[in-house]
Amino acid sequence: MTSGVTTEPAILDVMELTSDLELEVRFAESAHQILANLVSGGAALGWVDPPSRDEVAELLSHIVAAVQAGDAALRAAYLDRQLVGLGYWLRYARPTHRPHADLEKIAVDAAAHGRGVGRALAAALIADAREAGIEVLTLDARGDNTNALHLYRSLGFTEYGRLSDFVAVGEHRYDKVFYMLDFRRQG
């Protein structure tokens, strides 16, 4: 990465991330800050309250172990050597679902919204899934997360189901929307 202001995010995989000691050391703390800030602002990331540092560190450790086993992909987005986003998918554990994976999270720091970081992360994770031989990549999103839903549709995901008023955040209820990207149909 060069000095000065970068316009395009650098999207690193686990190998690239762990080969840079400075980035690796700061990764868990930076990821925690992004996730906690987003959840505090009401982002739909699966938590009602911001996750603790330990919870994020444990999650990242689990994902990295899954990457090393060939059962996941993790991507980190950097602008000027600052973590601005992360995302990952995990292969399904059930033996009959092993050819498939779930895109579980894409989180982008609010300060970097609108800069193509989410799209770059999603595109890299889709490429990783295709390269890993994943047949169907699924995801679910909260129905009011219109920006994310638009992004996923623009990347070729199609809706295959919806549970009305399924997600409970306090007194509020939101639809849970299911999307899939079927690589088998893409030749």
N, C-alpha and C positions, 0 to 999 in steps of 0.2 A: 504494500500500500504506500502511496506517495504522500508527501506532505501537502498541506493545503486542504481545501474543501473538496471532498469526493462527491460526485453526483450520483454514481451508481453504487449500490451496496455490494460489498464483498460477501459472498455467500460461502461459508466454510463448512466442510463436513467434519466429522469427529477427528479424522487423521490430521487434517490441516489445523484444527483447533488445538489438538494436543501436541502438535509439533512446535507451537509457539508458546513457550513457557509463560510469558507475560499474560497472554490472552487466557490461557488455561487456568492460571491462578485466579484471575478475576471473574471467570465465567459464571460460577455458581452464584456469587454475590450479585453480579450484574443482572443475571436472569431473575433472581429473587426480586430485585428492585423493580424490574419491568413488570413482572407478574403481579406483585403486590400493588403497585401503583395503578395498573389497569383494573384489577379487581376492586380497588378502593373507588375507582371512578365508575363502577357499574358494568365493566366489560364482562361478556359472556364467555368465561373460560373454565367453568365447572366449579368454581368456588363461590360461596356466598360472602365469606370473610376472606381477607387477604391471607395467602398461605404463609406459614412461618419459614424462616431461613432453612431450618432442618427439614421441613417437608419438601421444599424445592430441591435441596441437596440430595435427599433420598430419591426423589423422582428422577433427577438427572443421573444419579448413579445407576438406577434401574434401567434407564434408557440406554446409557453407554454400554452396560453389560449386554443388553439385547442387541445393540449394534455389533458388538464384538462376536456375538453368537450368530449373526446373520439374520436376526429377526426384527430389525428396526433400522430406521435412518433418522439422524438428527442433523439439523442444519442451524447455523448461527449466522445472523446478518450483522455486518459491521459497516459503519460509516466513520471514517477517520479513526479507526481502531477503537471505537466505542460500540459496545453491543447495543443494537437497536431492535433486535428481534430474534426469535427462535421458533422452531417448529419441529415436529417429529411425527412419524408413523410407527406403529407396532404391528407385527404380524399377529394374526389371531392365534390364540393358544390351543383352542379346541382342534384335535387332530383332523376332523373333517373340514375345517376352515383354514388350514395352514397355507393354502395357495393365495390367501387374501390378507389384506392389512387394513388397518383403520388409521386415518389421518386424525390424530387425537388433539393436537393443538398447533395453532399458529398464533403467535403473540408478537405484536409490534408496538414498541414504545410510542406513546401518544405524540411525542415531539417529532416522530418520523413518519406519521400518517401522511398519505398522499404522495409519497416519494417512491412508490413502486416496491417497497420492501416486502410487503405481504405477497405480492405477485411473484417476486423473485424467489422467496422462500418456497411458496407453493409449487412453482415450476421446478425447482431443484428437487423437492421431495417427490414430485410426480416422476421425474426422470430417474431418481433413485429407485422408486418402486418398479418402474418398467425394467430397469437394469437388473433388479433382484428377482425378476420373474414373477412378480405379483400379478395375479389375474384380474382381481377386482379390488380397487382402492375405495374404501367407504369413508364417510364422515357424517357427523351430525352437528347441527348448529341450532342455536336458539332462533326462533322464528322472527324476532324483531331485529336480528343482526343483519340488516339489509345489505350493508357494504360487503360483508363476508359472503353472503348468499350470491350476490351479483358476481363477486370474484370467482367463486367456485363454478358458477354457470359459464362464465366467460372462458374458463379453462377446460370445459368439456364435461363437467359433472352434470348428472341429471338427477332430479328428485325421484325417489322411489317410495317415499312414505312420509307420513306426518302424524304425530300424536298431538292432538289438540290439548292445550292448557296443561301440558305434562311437566314443564319445568317450573318449579316453585322457588321464588325468591321473595321471602316474606309473604305478604298478602298478594303479590303479583303472580300471575300465571302466564306462561308463554308456550307456544307450540315448540315441539322438538321436531326438526326437519332432517330427514335422512337423504343423503346424496351418495352417488356412486360414480366411479369412472371405470368402465369395463374395458380393460386392455385387450380382451379376447375379441372384441368387436372392432378393434382399430387395426387389425392385421398386423 
